[in-house]
Amino acid sequence: MDTLKSARRQVPNALALPPKWLNMYGEFITKNQSSVTQIESALRSLTYIIPGRFRDAELASESLHSSIQLLSMYHDTLLTRALSKLPGMPRQQTPHNRYTKFWIQRSKFYRRIATLLSMIQYTELLWEMAAKRKGEKVRWRVVIVLEIIKAVCRLCLLRITNSRPLVTPPLPEREIIPEDPNQEEDEFSDEDFHEPRSKEPTEYTMKRTGLSLPPLPNHGDISSYLLSKVLTADDIKAPNMLLNKVNGSAQLAEWLHILQPVIYAVAMSRTRNKRDWTPWVLGLSVEFAARQLRKDGLRTTALEKDEWNRRGWNMLYWAMRGPAYLDVTRNLVTGVSSRLPSLISGIVDDYLYLWDNYYFSTSSN
């Protein structure tokens, strides 16, 4: 009986440990943001260039790459949460972050759908690699299912935002947390090794209100300082007004943009010849029609222009797909690779293996 009682007493303590460890981990990430960002970038770059990423070790290295992306997304959530709790004047944010944060705070459904969409985008190539080991039919079924899930998520986001264009990524991007000026820095005890550092102007935090006052500019940099404080039309808009609602032909264009990957994946799964131009022409035609149906107006916002410019550049990915890649682009890449140093050409050859065998390796959505 005594053993059972002691076990019951230890159960609540054991259940309280995981949240405690998560809180400690969150504090560590918040206090060491710059170091964590550098480590993530280094690991992500390593998965791009190591030879074992492709060929026989493709599944293991892609698992590492996807894990880093998911962990980075979790870190973004922790840093965004910490940044929202900082006292002081509201800090200047990009239009993309203002818009996405507004919908995340307003709608839990938006946050869940956007998180699911981001997780699928980070792991879709891994799912395809795992499915290919069971055959081409299973692989294309997985590809189509993933594209359908992404399309459904995007349609839900379109509905939640009251028919506003989608933005990429659907979650806020990472922001820099300002350093605490009162935080003590480690110094060498030996005066011979101690070098005085030039003091840079920092924000002054008022003790009673917690509000911060910006530092005074240098006497030779007053013009640029004043220009940086000028508010634009987008700065004074409500976050939900940073994108205009779409209707009519513009709404049809958004639907075509969302459904285009599904149409292309289904067409590719039904063709047996990789050099068949029919799926490629069909997919490109749908994307081109979406761009033509969308009309620029006088009320187009800066965020909307950035999103449509990004979609325009993403159309270059069509040169890396289907027969356009096999008959044209691949020959150009191979010719350039043969003239490069062996180390670089080896990395390019490994990427050729990816582009030759996997659908999501050249996916822009």
Secondary structure as a PSIPRED ss2 file (coil, helix, strand):
# PSIPRED VFORMAT (PSIPRED V4.0)

   1 M C   1.000  0.000  0.000
   2 D H   0.000  1.000  0.000
   3 T H   0.000  1.000  0.000
   4 L H   0.000  1.000  0.000
   5 K H   0.000  1.000  0.000
   6 S H   0.000  1.000  0.000
   7 A H   0.000  1.000  0.000
   8 R H   0.000  1.000  0.000
   9 R H   0.000  1.000  0.000
  10 Q H   0.000  1.000  0.000
  11 V H   0.000  1.000  0.000
  12 P H   0.000  1.000  0.000
  13 N H   0.000  1.000  0.000
  14 A H   0.000  1.000  0.000
  15 L H   0.000  1.000  0.000
  16 A H   0.000  1.000  0.000
  17 L H   0.000  1.000  0.000
  18 P H   0.000  1.000  0.000
  19 P H   0.000  1.000  0.000
  20 K H   0.000  1.000  0.000
  21 W H   0.000  1.000  0.000
  22 L H   0.000  1.000  0.000
  23 N H   0.000  1.000  0.000
  24 M H   0.000  1.000  0.000
  25 Y H   0.000  1.000  0.000
  26 G H   0.000  1.000  0.000
  27 E H   0.000  1.000  0.000
  28 F H   0.000  1.000  0.000
  29 I H   0.000  1.000  0.000
  30 T H   0.000  1.000  0.000
  31 K H   0.000  1.000  0.000
  32 N C   1.000  0.000  0.000
  33 Q H   0.000  1.000  0.000
  34 S H   0.000  1.000  0.000
  35 S H   0.000  1.000  0.000
  36 V H   0.000  1.000  0.000
  37 T H   0.000  1.000  0.000
  38 Q H   0.000  1.000  0.000
  39 I H   0.000  1.000  0.000
  40 E H   0.000  1.000  0.000
  41 S H   0.000  1.000  0.000
  42 A H   0.000  1.000  0.000
  43 L H   0.000  1.000  0.000
  44 R H   0.000  1.000  0.000
  45 S H   0.000  1.000  0.000
  46 L H   0.000  1.000  0.000
  47 T H   0.000  1.000  0.000
  48 Y H   0.000  1.000  0.000
  49 I H   0.000  1.000  0.000
  50 I C   1.000  0.000  0.000
  51 P H   0.000  1.000  0.000
  52 G H   0.000  1.000  0.000
  53 R H   0.000  1.000  0.000
  54 F C   1.000  0.000  0.000
  55 R H   0.000  1.000  0.000
  56 D H   0.000  1.000  0.000
  57 A H   0.000  1.000  0.000
  58 E H   0.000  1.000  0.000
  59 L H   0.000  1.000  0.000
  60 A H   0.000  1.000  0.000
  61 S H   0.000  1.000  0.000
  62 E H   0.000  1.000  0.000
  63 S H   0.000  1.000  0.000
  64 L H   0.000  1.000  0.000
  65 H H   0.000  1.000  0.000
  66 S H   0.000  1.000  0.000
  67 S H   0.000  1.000  0.000
  68 I H   0.000  1.000  0.000
  69 Q H   0.000  1.000  0.000
  70 L H   0.000  1.000  0.000
  71 L H   0.000  1.000  0.000
  72 S H   0.000  1.000  0.000
  73 M H   0.000  1.000  0.000
  74 Y H   0.000  1.000  0.000
  75 H H   0.000  1.000  0.000
  76 D H   0.000  1.000  0.000
  77 T H   0.000  1.000  0.000
  78 L H   0.000  1.000  0.000
  79 L H   0.000  1.000  0.000
  80 T H   0.000  1.000  0.000
  81 R H   0.000  1.000  0.000
  82 A H   0.000  1.000  0.000
  83 L H   0.000  1.000  0.000
  84 S H   0.000  1.000  0.000
  85 K C   1.000  0.000  0.000
  86 L C   1.000  0.000  0.000
  87 P C   1.000  0.000  0.000
  88 G C   1.000  0.000  0.000
  89 M C   1.000  0.000  0.000
  90 P C   1.000  0.000  0.000
  91 R C   1.000  0.000  0.000
  92 Q C   1.000  0.000  0.000
  93 Q C   1.000  0.000  0.000
  94 T C   1.000  0.000  0.000
  95 P H   0.000  1.000  0.000
  96 H H   0.000  1.000  0.000
  97 N H   0.000  1.000  0.000
  98 R H   0.000  1.000  0.000
  99 Y H   0.000  1.000  0.000
 100 T H   0.000  1.000  0.000
 101 K H   0.000  1.000  0.000
 102 F H   0.000  1.000  0.000
 103 W H   0.000  1.000  0.000
 104 I H   0.000  1.000  0.000
 105 Q H   0.000  1.000  0.000
 106 R H   0.000  1.000  0.000
 107 S C   1.000  0.000  0.000
 108 K H   0.000  1.000  0.000
 109 F H   0.000  1.000  0.000
 110 Y H   0.000  1.000  0.000
 111 R H   0.000  1.000  0.000
 112 R H   0.000  1.000  0.000
 113 I H   0.000  1.000  0.000
 114 A H   0.000  1.000  0.000
 115 T H   0.000  1.000  0.000
 116 L H   0.000  1.000  0.000
 117 L H   0.000  1.000  0.000
 118 S H   0.000  1.000  0.000
 119 M H   0.000  1.000  0.000
 120 I H   0.000  1.000  0.000
 121 Q H   0.000  1.000  0.000
 122 Y H   0.000  1.000  0.000
 123 T H   0.000  1.000  0.000
 124 E H   0.000  1.000  0.000
 125 L H   0.000  1.000  0.000
 126 L H   0.000  1.000  0.000
 127 W H   0.000  1.000  0.000
 128 E H   0.000  1.000  0.000
 129 M H   0.000  1.000  0.000
 130 A H   0.000  1.000  0.000
 131 A H   0.000  1.000  0.000
 132 K H   0.000  1.000  0.000
 133 R C   1.000  0.000  0.000
 134 K C   1.000  0.000  0.000
 135 G C   1.000  0.000  0.000
 136 E H   0.000  1.000  0.000
 137 K H   0.000  1.000  0.000
 138 V H   0.000  1.000  0.000
 139 R H   0.000  1.000  0.000
 140 W H   0.000  1.000  0.000
 141 R H   0.000  1.000  0.000
 142 V H   0.000  1.000  0.000
 143 V H   0.000  1.000  0.000
 144 I H   0.000  1.000  0.000
 145 V H   0.000  1.000  0.000
 146 L H   0.000  1.000  0.000
 147 E H   0.000  1.000  0.000
 148 I H   0.000  1.000  0.000
 149 I H   0.000  1.000  0.000
 150 K H   0.000  1.000  0.000
 151 A H   0.000  1.000  0.000
 152 V H   0.000  1.000  0.000
 153 C H   0.000  1.000  0.000
 154 R H   0.000  1.000  0.000
 155 L H   0.000  1.000  0.000
 156 C H   0.000  1.000  0.000
 157 L H   0.000  1.000  0.000
 158 L H   0.000  1.000  0.000
 159 R H   0.000  1.000  0.000
 160 I H   0.000  1.000  0.000
 161 T C   1.000  0.000  0.000
 162 N C   1.000  0.000  0.000
 163 S C   1.000  0.000  0.000
 164 R C   1.000  0.000  0.000
 165 P C   1.000  0.000  0.000
 166 L C   1.000  0.000  0.000
 167 V C   1.000  0.000  0.000
 168 T C   1.000  0.000  0.000
 169 P C   1.000  0.000  0.000
 170 P C   1.000  0.000  0.000
 171 L C   1.000  0.000  0.000
 172 P C   1.000  0.000  0.000
 173 E C   1.000  0.000  0.000
 174 R C   1.000  0.000  0.000
 175 E C   1.000  0.000  0.000
 176 I C   1.000  0.000  0.000
 177 I C   1.000  0.000  0.000
 178 P C   1.000  0.000  0.000
 179 E C   1.000  0.000  0.000
 180 D C   1.000  0.000  0.000
 181 P C   1.000  0.000  0.000
 182 N C   1.000  0.000  0.000
 183 Q C   1.000  0.000  0.000
 184 E C   1.000  0.000  0.000
 185 E C   1.000  0.000  0.000
 186 D C   1.000  0.000  0.000
 187 E C   1.000  0.000  0.000
 188 F C   1.000  0.000  0.000
 189 S C   1.000  0.000  0.000
 190 D C   1.000  0.000  0.000
 191 E C   1.000  0.000  0.000
 192 D C   1.000  0.000  0.000
 193 F C   1.000  0.000  0.000
 194 H C   1.000  0.000  0.000
 195 E C   1.000  0.000  0.000
 196 P C   1.000  0.000  0.000
 197 R C   1.000  0.000  0.000
 198 S C   1.000  0.000  0.000
 199 K C   1.000  0.000  0.000
 200 E C   1.000  0.000  0.000
 201 P C   1.000  0.000  0.000
 202 T C   1.000  0.000  0.000
 203 E C   1.000  0.000  0.000
 204 Y E   0.000  0.000  1.000
 205 T E   0.000  0.000  1.000
 206 M C   1.000  0.000  0.000
 207 K C   1.000  0.000  0.000
 208 R C   1.000  0.000  0.000
 209 T C   1.000  0.000  0.000
 210 G C   1.000  0.000  0.000
 211 L C   1.000  0.000  0.000
 212 S E   0.000  0.000  1.000
 213 L E   0.000  0.000  1.000
 214 P C   1.000  0.000  0.000
 215 P C   1.000  0.000  0.000
 216 L C   1.000  0.000  0.000
 217 P C   1.000  0.000  0.000
 218 N C   1.000  0.000  0.000
 219 H C   1.000  0.000  0.000
 220 G C   1.000  0.000  0.000
 221 D C   1.000  0.000  0.000
 222 I H   0.000  1.000  0.000
 223 S H   0.000  1.000  0.000
 224 S H   0.000  1.000  0.000
 225 Y H   0.000  1.000  0.000
 226 L H   0.000  1.000  0.000
 227 L H   0.000  1.000  0.000
 228 S H   0.000  1.000  0.000
 229 K C   1.000  0.000  0.000
 230 V C   1.000  0.000  0.000
 231 L C   1.000  0.000  0.000
 232 T C   1.000  0.000  0.000
 233 A C   1.000  0.000  0.000
 234 D C   1.000  0.000  0.000
 235 D C   1.000  0.000  0.000
 236 I C   1.000  0.000  0.000
 237 K C   1.000  0.000  0.000
 238 A C   1.000  0.000  0.000
 239 P H   0.000  1.000  0.000
 240 N H   0.000  1.000  0.000
 241 M H   0.000  1.000  0.000
 242 L C   1.000  0.000  0.000
 243 L C   1.000  0.000  0.000
 244 N C   1.000  0.000  0.000
 245 K C   1.000  0.000  0.000
 246 V C   1.000  0.000  0.000
 247 N C   1.000  0.000  0.000
 248 G C   1.000  0.000  0.000
 249 S H   0.000  1.000  0.000
 250 A H   0.000  1.000  0.000
 251 Q H   0.000  1.000  0.000
 252 L H   0.000  1.000  0.000
 253 A H   0.000  1.000  0.000
 254 E H   0.000  1.000  0.000
 255 W H   0.000  1.000  0.000
 256 L H   0.000  1.000  0.000
 257 H H   0.000  1.000  0.000
 258 I H   0.000  1.000  0.000
 259 L H   0.000  1.000  0.000
 260 Q H   0.000  1.000  0.000
 261 P H   0.000  1.000  0.000
 262 V H   0.000  1.000  0.000
 263 I H   0.000  1.000  0.000
 264 Y H   0.000  1.000  0.000
 265 A H   0.000  1.000  0.000
 266 V H   0.000  1.000  0.000
 267 A H   0.000  1.000  0.000
 268 M H   0.000  1.000  0.000
 269 S H   0.000  1.000  0.000
 270 R H   0.000  1.000  0.000
 271 T C   1.000  0.000  0.000
 272 R C   1.000  0.000  0.000
 273 N C   1.000  0.000  0.000
 274 K C   1.000  0.000  0.000
 275 R C   1.000  0.000  0.000
 276 D C   1.000  0.000  0.000
 277 W H   0.000  1.000  0.000
 278 T H   0.000  1.000  0.000
 279 P H   0.000  1.000  0.000
 280 W H   0.000  1.000  0.000
 281 V H   0.000  1.000  0.000
 282 L H   0.000  1.000  0.000
 283 G H   0.000  1.000  0.000
 284 L H   0.000  1.000  0.000
 285 S H   0.000  1.000  0.000
 286 V H   0.000  1.000  0.000
 287 E H   0.000  1.000  0.000
 288 F H   0.000  1.000  0.000
 289 A H   0.000  1.000  0.000
 290 A H   0.000  1.000  0.000
 291 R H   0.000  1.000  0.000
 292 Q H   0.000  1.000  0.000
 293 L H   0.000  1.000  0.000
 294 R C   1.000  0.000  0.000
 295 K C   1.000  0.000  0.000
 296 D C   1.000  0.000  0.000
 297 G C   1.000  0.000  0.000
 298 L C   1.000  0.000  0.000
 299 R C   1.000  0.000  0.000
 300 T C   1.000  0.000  0.000
 301 T C   1.000  0.000  0.000
 302 A H   0.000  1.000  0.000
 303 L H   0.000  1.000  0.000
 304 E H   0.000  1.000  0.000
 305 K H   0.000  1.000  0.000
 306 D H   0.000  1.000  0.000
 307 E H   0.000  1.000  0.000
 308 W H   0.000  1.000  0.000
 309 N H   0.000  1.000  0.000
 310 R H   0.000  1.000  0.000
 311 R H   0.000  1.000  0.000
 312 G H   0.000  1.000  0.000
 313 W H   0.000  1.000  0.000
 314 N H   0.000  1.000  0.000
 315 M H   0.000  1.000  0.000
 316 L H   0.000  1.000  0.000
 317 Y H   0.000  1.000  0.000
 318 W H   0.000  1.000  0.000
 319 A H   0.000  1.000  0.000
 320 M H   0.000  1.000  0.000
 321 R C   1.000  0.000  0.000
 322 G H   0.000  1.000  0.000
 323 P H   0.000  1.000  0.000
 324 A H   0.000  1.000  0.000
 325 Y H   0.000  1.000  0.000
 326 L H   0.000  1.000  0.000
 327 D H   0.000  1.000  0.000
 328 V H   0.000  1.000  0.000
 329 T H   0.000  1.000  0.000
 330 R H   0.000  1.000  0.000
 331 N H   0.000  1.000  0.000
 332 L H   0.000  1.000  0.000
 333 V H   0.000  1.000  0.000
 334 T H   0.000  1.000  0.000
 335 G H   0.000  1.000  0.000
 336 V H   0.000  1.000  0.000
 337 S H   0.000  1.000  0.000
 338 S C   1.000  0.000  0.000
 339 R C   1.000  0.000  0.000
 340 L C   1.000  0.000  0.000
 341 P C   1.000  0.000  0.000
 342 S H   0.000  1.000  0.000
 343 L H   0.000  1.000  0.000
 344 I H   0.000  1.000  0.000
 345 S H   0.000  1.000  0.000
 346 G H   0.000  1.000  0.000
 347 I H   0.000  1.000  0.000
 348 V H   0.000  1.000  0.000
 349 D H   0.000  1.000  0.000
 350 D H   0.000  1.000  0.000
 351 Y H   0.000  1.000  0.000
 352 L H   0.000  1.000  0.000
 353 Y H   0.000  1.000  0.000
 354 L H   0.000  1.000  0.000
 355 W H   0.000  1.000  0.000
 356 D H   0.000  1.000  0.000
 357 N H   0.000  1.000  0.000
 358 Y C   1.000  0.000  0.000
 359 Y C   1.000  0.000  0.000
 360 F H   0.000  1.000  0.000
 361 S H   0.000  1.000  0.000
 362 T H   0.000  1.000  0.000
 363 S C   1.000  0.000  0.000
 364 S C   1.000  0.000  0.000
 365 N C   1.000  0.000  0.000
